[in-house]
Amino acid sequence: MRRCDADPARPDVRAPGPEARSGLMRVGLLDGAQRDRRPATLDELLARARLAESLGLRSVWFSNIFGHDAMTVAALAARVTDRIEVGTAITPTYPRHPYAMAQQAASTAAAARGRFTLGVGPSHRVVVEEMWGLSYERAYAHTGEYLSVLVPLLRTGKVEHAGTRFTVRAHLTSTDGLPVPVLLSGLGPKMLALAGTLAAGTITWMVGARTLRDHIVPRLREAAAEAGRPAPRIVVELPLALTDDVAAARELAGRMFKSYAVLPAYRAMLDREGATGPAEVAVVGDHDAIGEQLLRLAEAGATDFNAAPYALGEHDARLDTCLRALVEIGARLSAPLPLSVERSS
């Protein structure tokens, strides 16, 4: 059994066979969420996007934390690749007026020639108030109004909205006729309702299979159905380590991703899962174990799984091995999304 910290030769991946599947799920890479190393340079992010495409991953998503702007990276990544979907996970709403967000997203979609998906969310109180000096009061109402401006602009190129937070009467000429699906980082019941009603689905982080099955999927699908929307896209993102040393990998995940355990939105999801911290929801193990964990996510309703790879050894030297394994495991679990899901916004 090969590991991320072993010689990076092509692994002989064993994953659940077609007869074991009840879900179909695309597999991609989440870049930028890893907290164990120096921040990636722009060239490194673009190189990893090219690697992900060359190995056969379906998508590459960029975090928008404290480093490079994710939409800028996505636009550049699209220009050095040919087929892979590029996305943001997620771009915070508070620092950007929804018109500015729509304008940049439309430009990114043009750069990507229609391969771009925009993931947005309100971020967290500690970031918005203590770092940016803005008010986080009534984040749900803010997000609903934000989507009410953003989504029509991207869908039709114009919007007329008069609300308590935004009054926007504007048009956008840079859509190039390309779809820009919008996903919301909805986790709580009210935000999931917004994701199903106004967006094309959700992007989750620190959500395990039980919480996905019992909370995220039913609430999101119900909201979409009641709104007459297409079946929502459900993008699940988790740390992943391909290794035989499960105990050490989970201990490392607990240290690397510990900050997420104290953010209220993620803490609530971990509590629903019965997990004390990120170590317990990380996808960890050898090829068989990872295949089984991804199968459980697919069966729970995930349409996509994005891995945030981390390694017990040096990260980039082993990334090739991890992504090759992920591609081969994902091949048993993945299928094209319905057109209505891929192009809805």
N, C-alpha and C positions, 0 to 999 in steps of 0.2 A: 504494500500500500504506500503510495507516494504522498508526500506532505508538501506544504508550502515552503517548509524549511529544509526540504531535501533537494537533490539535484533536479533542476528544472527541465527534465525530459518530458515528453508527452505521456500523460498518465493513461493507464488502462482503467477508464472510469466504469464503474458498475452502478447503475441507477435503476429505479423501479421500471419494469417493462410496461408496454402499452396496456396490458391487461389489468395492471394495478391502478391505472389512472381514472379519476373521475373529474379532474379539473385540467384545464389547459392554461398554460402560463408562459409569458415571455420572460426572458432573463436578460438583465442588463447590468451595467456598472454604475455605482454611485461614487463620484470622485469628489474629495474635499471634506468628507465628514470624519476622516481619520484624524485622531488627535495625538498620535504617538511619535510624530516626527516633525521636522521643519516644514513650513508651508511650501507647497509645490510651486515651482515657477510656472509661468505661462507656457513655456516650451515643454515642460514635463507634462502638463495637463493635455496639451495637444498631442504629444507623443503617445500618451495612454489612450486617447480617443482613437488614434490610428491603430494602435495595438488591438483595442477592443473590436474594431471593425474587421481587422485582418483575421482575427480568430473566430469571428462569427457571432459575436454578441449582438443582440437586437437593438440595444439603445445604450447611450451614455448620458448620465445626468450630472449636473454640477451643483454643488452646495453653494449657497450665498451666505457665508458666515462673516468672517472678518478679513478675508483675503480678496482675491480677484472678483470682479463683478461677474456673476454667473451667466447673464445673457450675453455679455461681450465674449466670454469664453465659448459659449455655445455657438455664437455666430462664426467665430474663428475656427472652431472644431468642425463645423459643417463644411467649411471651405477646404479643409485638408482631408475630408472623407467623402465618400460617394453615396453610401446607402444607409448608414446607421442613423437611427433617430437620435436627436440631441434634445435635452430638456434641462430645466432648472428645478431644483428641489431643495429649498424653495426660495423664491425672490420675495423679500418682505414688502408689504404694502405701505406701511406708515411713512417711509422716507420718500415715496414716489407718489405724485398725483396720479390718479388712474389714467388720465390722458397721456401723461409722460410714459407710463407703463405700457399702454397700448401702442404708442408710437415706436418705442424701442422693441416691443415684441413683434410688431409687424415687420420692422426692419430686419430683425433676427430671422423671422420666418422666410423673408426674401433671400437672405444670405444662405439659408439652409434649403432653399428651393422646396419648401413645404414639409421639411423633416423636423420641424421644431414644435415642442410642446412646452407651454408655459405653466410652471407650478408656482402658485402664490400662497401667501399666508400672512397673518398679522404678527408673526414672531411671538415674543414673550414679554411680559411686563418688565422684567429686569433689564432687558435689552432696550426696549422702546423708551422707558422712563429714565432709567439710571444711566444709560449710555448715550441715548440720542436726545434726551431732554424733552420728549413729547408725552402727551397724555395717552394712556392705554385704557381709559375708561370706556366702557361699552364697546369692547372689541368686536362683539358679535354684530352690533348695529353698524359699526364702521365697515366690517367685512361685507355685509349684505349690500350696503350702498356702493361700496367699491366695485363689487362684481356687477352691479346694475349699470355702472358706467363702462367698465372695462369690456365686458363680454359683448354688448351690442356694438361697441366701436370696432372690435376685432371681427365680428360677424358681418356687419353691414357697412362699416365705415362711417357711421354717424350715430349720435345719441342726443337725446333731450331729456335731461334729468334734473329735477329740482327737489333736493332733499335737505336734511338738517345738517349734513356734513359736506356735501358736494352739490354744487349747481353747475351743470355742464351742458352747454349747447354748442356742440362742435362736430366737425367732420374730420375724417382721416383719409388721406389720399394715397397712403403708402402701403395698402394691404396687398397689392399685386395680385389680388384674387386668390390668395393662398389661405388655406385653413390654419387657424392658430388655436388648437384646443387648449382650454384652460382647466387646470386641476387645482383644487384647494386642499391645503393641509388640514383637513377636518378630522378631528378626533372625538370631541364631545358631541352629544346628541344634536344640539342646535347647529353646530358647525357642519355636521354631517348632513343635516337637512339642507343647508345652503349648498353644499357640494353636490347633492343630488338634484336640487331644483335649478340652480343657476350655473353650475359648472359641469364639466364632463366627467367628474369623479373626484377621487381623493388620492393623496399621497400620505402614507403613514410612516412613522419612525418609532421604534421601540414598542411595536405592537406584535404580540405573539399570536400563534394560530388560534388559540381558544378565544381571545378577545376579538380577533378578526371574524371568526365564525359567529360568535354570539352577540356581538355589538356592532362592529363596523359595517359588515356586509348587509345584514338585514335592515338596519336603519337607512343606509345609503340607498339600497335598492328600493325600499319603500318610498323614500322621498322622490326618487327619479320617476317611479311608476306613477305616483300621484300627480306629478307635474307633466306627465306625458312625454318624458324625456327618454332617450335611448338607454339601454343598459349601461350603467356607469363603469368607468375604468377604475380599478382598485390597485394602486401601485404600492407595494409593500417593500420597505427598505430596512435592512438590518445589517449589523456587522457580521462578517463571515471569515472564518479561519479554517483552512483545509489542513488538518494535522492529525497525527495519532495521539498527541498529548492533550487530551481534552481538558483535563484539570488545569494545566498550565495556561491553555488558551482562554478558558473562561475566567481565570484569575486575572489575566492580562486585560481582557475585555472589561472586567469590573473596574480596573484602574484607568484604562484609556477613555472610557465613555462615562465615567462616574458623574460628570457634570449634568448629564441628561436626567439622571435619577432624581434630581432635586427641582427640576423645572415642573411646575404643576401639571401641565398638559400631559407630559410623558409619565410623570409619577402616577397619575390617575390610570393610565393604560397599564403600567406595570402592576399596579394594585389589582386591577381587573384580572390580570393574568395570574395573580398569586406569586409574582416574582419580586424578589427583594431589590433587584437591580438589573442593569443591562447584561450582565454576565449570563443570566438565565434565559434571555430571549435571543442572544446571539446564535447564529447558525454555525455550529462547531462540530468537527469530527473528520473522519476519513470520507472517501467517496460515497460509500454506502450510507453512512450516517447523514451526510449532507443531502443526498438524494431523497432519503426518507423525510427529512425536515422540510425540504422544498415541496415534496408531494403533499405534506400536511397543509402547507400554506395554499397550494393550488386547490386542494379539496375544500378548504375553508372559504374559498371564493376569490383569491387573489388573481387578477388578470396579468399582473406583472410582478416580478421580484427583481429588485436592484440590490446587488451585493456591495457592501462597503468593506472591501478586503483588508484584513490586517494580518500580520505574521509575527511569529515568535522571533524570527530572525530579521535581517534587513529587508525592508518592504519591497522596493522595486526589483531587487534581484530575484524575488520569488513570485512577483505578480504574474509573469507569463504562465507559470505552472498553475497558479490558482485560476486564472481566467480560462486556460485550456480545459481544466477540469470542469469549471462552471458551464462552459459551452456544451461539453459532452453530456453533463447531467441535464442541463436545460433542454437539450434536443429531445429528450423523452417527455418533457413537460410542456413544450411550447408549441403554439400554433398562431397563425395570423389572427389578429383581432377583427371582429366584424367591421365593415367599412363605416357603419353608423357610429361605432365607438371611436374609431381612429380619427374621424373627421368632425365629430360633434364638439361644440364648445359652449 
